[in-house]
């Protein structure tokens, strides 16, 4: 049996079952995942070979920039299974590619 979070199991479990308890990142983290047919190979409760810690997948929005307030209210169909490494990298890449606001700069007078 796979481990489960302490809260929101009714949302988390359907997302994980649909994903086959495997991270659904297909390269949005910047890694092409070439050795695993374009999809992240990390599975829930599996051990990493490098550091020996367990992988805990999370159910998070497909768009990693979705605000936490909005993410809580999303239906199961709009969530994906993410490993923490892919989710963090995907959010970082999305933030760097997002358009910059026209806020005044430090040296604009």
TIMAR-580236 format. One record per residue (C-alpha): residue in three letters; residue number from 1; z negated, y, x negated. Coordinates in nm, 2 decimals, m for minus. Each point is the difference from the previous one (the first is absolute). Layout:
N
(rec 'ALA', NUM, (Z, Y, X)),
...
***
This chain:
109
(rec 'UNK', 1, (0.00, 0.00, 0.00)),
(rec 'UNK', 2, (0.09, 0.35, m0.12)),
(rec 'UNK', 3, (m0.27, 0.26, m0.03)),
(rec 'UNK', 4, (0.00, 0.28, 0.25)),
(rec 'UNK', 5, (m0.13, 0.36, 0.00)),
(rec 'UNK', 6, (m0.33, 0.08, 0.18)),
(rec 'UNK', 7, (0.17, 0.24, 0.24)),
(rec 'UNK', 8, (0.33, 0.03, 0.19)),
(rec 'UNK', 9, (0.08, m0.37, m0.02)),
(rec 'UNK', 10, (0.19, 0.02, 0.32)),
(rec 'UNK', 11, (0.25, 0.23, m0.17)),
(rec 'UNK', 12, (m0.01, m0.14, m0.35)),
(rec 'UNK', 13, (0.06, m0.37, 0.09)),
(rec 'UNK', 14, (0.33, 0.05, 0.19)),
(rec 'UNK', 15, (0.14, 0.21, m0.28)),
(rec 'UNK', 16, (m0.09, m0.26, m0.26)),
(rec 'UNK', 17, (0.13, m0.29, 0.21)),
(rec 'UNK', 18, (0.33, 0.18, 0.05)),
(rec 'UNK', 19, (0.02, 0.06, m0.38)),
(rec 'UNK', 20, (m0.10, m0.35, m0.08)),
(rec 'UNK', 21, (m0.31, 0.13, m0.19)),
(rec 'UNK', 22, (0.24, 0.15, m0.26)),
(rec 'UNK', 23, (0.05, 0.37, m0.10)),
(rec 'UNK', 24, (0.30, 0.14, 0.18)),
(rec 'UNK', 25, (0.09, 0.26, m0.27)),
(rec 'UNK', 26, (0.37, m0.02, m0.07)),
(rec 'UNK', 27, (0.02, 0.24, m0.29)),
(rec 'UNK', 28, (m0.14, 0.32, 0.15)),
(rec 'UNK', 29, (m0.27, m0.02, m0.27)),
(rec 'UNK', 30, (0.27, 0.04, m0.27)),
(rec 'UNK', 31, (0.00, m0.36, m0.10)),
(rec 'UNK', 32, (0.31, m0.19, 0.10)),
(rec 'UNK', 33, (m0.19, m0.33, 0.02)),
(rec 'UNK', 34, (0.30, m0.16, m0.15)),
(rec 'UNK', 35, (m0.17, m0.34, m0.07)),
(rec 'UNK', 36, (m0.10, m0.04, 0.36)),
(rec 'UNK', 37, (0.32, 0.07, 0.20)),
(rec 'UNK', 38, (m0.08, 0.38, 0.04)),
(rec 'UNK', 39, (m0.34, m0.05, 0.16)),
(rec 'UNK', 40, (m0.34, 0.03, m0.16)),
(rec 'UNK', 41, (m0.13, m0.34, m0.09)),
(rec 'UNK', 42, (m0.37, 0.07, 0.06)),
(rec 'UNK', 43, (m0.17, m0.21, 0.26)),
(rec 'UNK', 44, (m0.33, 0.07, 0.18)),
(rec 'UNK', 45, (m0.30, m0.18, m0.17)),
(rec 'UNK', 46, (0.21, m0.11, m0.30)),
(rec 'UNK', 47, (m0.12, 0.07, m0.35)),
(rec 'UNK', 48, (0.19, 0.22, m0.24)),
(rec 'UNK', 49, (0.09, m0.16, m0.33)),
(rec 'UNK', 50, (m0.07, 0.31, m0.21)),
(rec 'UNK', 51, (m0.35, 0.11, 0.11)),
(rec 'UNK', 52, (m0.12, m0.29, 0.21)),
(rec 'UNK', 53, (m0.10, 0.20, 0.31)),
(rec 'UNK', 54, (0.09, m0.09, 0.35)),
(rec 'UNK', 55, (0.27, 0.18, 0.18)),
(rec 'UNK', 56, (m0.11, 0.15, 0.34)),
(rec 'UNK', 57, (0.29, 0.11, 0.21)),
(rec 'UNK', 58, (m0.04, 0.29, 0.24)),
(rec 'UNK', 59, (0.18, 0.09, 0.32)),
(rec 'UNK', 60, (0.13, 0.35, m0.05)),
(rec 'UNK', 61, (0.29, 0.21, 0.14)),
(rec 'UNK', 62, (0.35, m0.07, m0.12)),
(rec 'UNK', 63, (0.01, 0.37, m0.11)),
(rec 'UNK', 64, (m0.27, 0.03, m0.27)),
(rec 'UNK', 65, (m0.03, 0.38, 0.06)),
(rec 'UNK', 66, (m0.12, m0.04, 0.36)),
(rec 'UNK', 67, (m0.33, 0.18, 0.05)),
(rec 'UNK', 68, (m0.30, m0.22, 0.04)),
(rec 'UNK', 69, (m0.08, 0.16, 0.34)),
(rec 'UNK', 70, (0.35, m0.11, 0.13)),
(rec 'UNK', 71, (m0.01, m0.33, m0.18)),
(rec 'UNK', 72, (m0.30, m0.12, 0.19)),
(rec 'UNK', 73, (0.18, 0.04, 0.34)),
(rec 'UNK', 74, (0.32, m0.17, m0.10)),
(rec 'UNK', 75, (0.10, m0.32, 0.18)),
(rec 'UNK', 76, (0.02, m0.33, m0.19)),
(rec 'UNK', 77, (0.38, 0.02, 0.00)),
(rec 'UNK', 78, (0.00, 0.31, m0.22)),
(rec 'UNK', 79, (m0.23, m0.14, m0.26)),
(rec 'UNK', 80, (0.09, m0.21, m0.31)),
(rec 'UNK', 81, (m0.20, m0.22, m0.24)),
(rec 'UNK', 82, (m0.05, 0.17, m0.33)),
(rec 'UNK', 83, (m0.17, m0.09, m0.32)),
(rec 'UNK', 84, (m0.20, 0.29, m0.14)),
(rec 'UNK', 85, (0.22, 0.04, m0.31)),
(rec 'UNK', 86, (0.32, 0.03, 0.20)),
(rec 'UNK', 87, (m0.15, 0.23, 0.26)),
(rec 'UNK', 88, (m0.14, 0.24, m0.26)),
(rec 'UNK', 89, (0.32, 0.01, m0.20)),
(rec 'UNK', 90, (0.22, 0.04, 0.32)),
(rec 'UNK', 91, (m0.22, 0.29, 0.11)),
(rec 'UNK', 92, (0.02, 0.16, m0.34)),
(rec 'UNK', 93, (0.38, m0.03, m0.01)),
(rec 'UNK', 94, (0.03, 0.14, 0.36)),
(rec 'UNK', 95, (m0.22, 0.30, m0.08)),
(rec 'UNK', 96, (0.20, 0.08, m0.31)),
(rec 'UNK', 97, (0.33, m0.02, 0.19)),
(rec 'UNK', 98, (m0.13, 0.21, 0.29)),
(rec 'UNK', 99, (0.13, 0.36, 0.03)),
(rec 'UNK', 100, (m0.23, 0.27, m0.14)),
(rec 'UNK', 101, (m0.13, 0.26, 0.23)),
(rec 'UNK', 102, (0.09, 0.36, m0.05)),
(rec 'UNK', 103, (m0.35, 0.10, m0.09)),
(rec 'UNK', 104, (m0.03, 0.29, m0.24)),
(rec 'UNK', 105, (m0.04, m0.11, m0.36)),
(rec 'UNK', 106, (m0.28, 0.09, m0.23)),
(rec 'UNK', 107, (0.20, 0.28, m0.17)),
(rec 'UNK', 108, (0.18, 0.14, 0.31)),
(rec 'UNK', 109, (m0.11, 0.35, 0.08)),
***
